[in-house]
Amino acid sequence: MILNGLDCSPLEPQPKGHEEVDWLKRLIVTSVNGANVVAIGGERGDDEPIAYCAPDGVWWAGRYVGTVLFDGGRLTIRPRFGIAVLRDWLSHATNVALVEAPGHLTDDESFIVQLLAAVWTKGFVDAARHGLPALKTDSVSQGAVVRGRLDVGRSVRLIAGGDEALVSIRRERSLDHAASRSIVAAYDVLRRWMGGGNDSWIPPRVKELLPHLAAVTGARPRIPTKAELGWVRYTPITAGFASVADLSHQIATRRGLSSAPEADGRCQGVLLDVAELWELYVLSILRQAERALTIRHGTRELKAAGALLESEVNNTSLGFLRPDALVEDHGSTVGVLDAKYKRLHPKPAAPLGPQREDLYQLAAYMARFGRQAPRPWGMLVYPVDPVEGTTPPAESLNPWRLDQESKVLFVTLPHKADQAKQKLRTAIQSLKPQNLERSAA
């Protein structure tokens, strides 16, 4: 069973018959925990279904791209704007230039390989800011000298057997552990996928540090099990390697690049959350467009988070709010921006385009972060849809009023970074108080 589709679009062709629909429902339930989703920015938000059935009975693909294999079937979701657009977004969001994968892979597999290589190298460089993950492990010594703590039980058994040696255990830092083996194994797989001798995809920091890990684990170490990775205890300084080791295990076991589905009931594969990528891309464009303002990433920076309600009894918080971006000028919040990887053109459930829950969410953000004058503006940012070829009605009717002091814009950004920066800069300029007063006059 093979199903295909574009992200955030109806599956084509639609699943037919009870067998295909039942398989798709079981896949959705099995994959609901997001274990197959590759995290680009570290901490991720709530997951959405890989696919869903709309009220009118039409099956849609979710916000992910990639391939998942499950119970004898395969679902492939391709980017609706094309691989080249996602490659450009990923480069801006991660500051990692993607290098073409070898030609014997299909276009979809090639992109997944590039994606994994880019996310893996970025994660490794970020985690290795303070060095390699040297962790404390137990080293056992046997001899006439006690090194560390005496292991009484084993020493007694040796002496009883006629051996006069003592067994001792000491704690020492070592690179020989499951996380290191996972990372080196992933590097070996990526290196072969990316063309063997071509190392232009490897950042200098990775080239500098990887040989030290490989010297300890071997160039092709045994891939640890998920349980062995779970036993690793990281320090605060090495905590960043936890996510790198998990992604490395995913790469080393080649999940998502199998040519044939497996019939073992497991959900395998790798998926890119395009909504997360769009959020990071918009944040990058925003920071480049408005360098004079402070941009806080609400979903990553805890200082930018806030609660909608607080109990008067014990100050308990309710309804934590994390907008994608808070725009500040000299410490004062002047704008709230949220990136939406959705369609802004009208649809039956949203006659003007914006979805009701997104409007409520933005209004809550503006209420929470606009408790002091001047009231901040709000903005929902969507990708331009070249297929539509027209400006969405919600955008053509900008600006909108939340109240007499608060304005809201709907903005669709072009896929080219330079054009996106200019459009976002123009939109923000139009929301400055003097421009609003001029337009009202």
Secondary structure by P-SEA (a helix, b strand, c coil): cbbbbccccccccccccaaaaaaaaaaaaaaccccccccccccccccccccccccccbbbbcccbbbbbcccbbbbbcccccaaaaaaaaaaacccccccccccccaaaaaaaaaaaaaaaaaaaaaacccccbbbbbbbbbccccccccaaaaaaaaaaacccbbbbbbbbbbcccaaaaaaaaaaaaaaaaacccccccccccccccaaaaaaacccccccccaaaaaacccccccccaaaaaaaaaaaaaccccccccccccbbbbbbbaaaaaaaaaaaaaaaaacccbbbbccccccccccccbbbcccccccbbbbccbbbbccccccbbbbbbcccccccccccccccaaaaaaaaaaaaaaaccccbbbbbbbbcccccccccccccccccccccccbbbbbbbbcccaaaaaaaaaaaaaaacaaaaaaaac
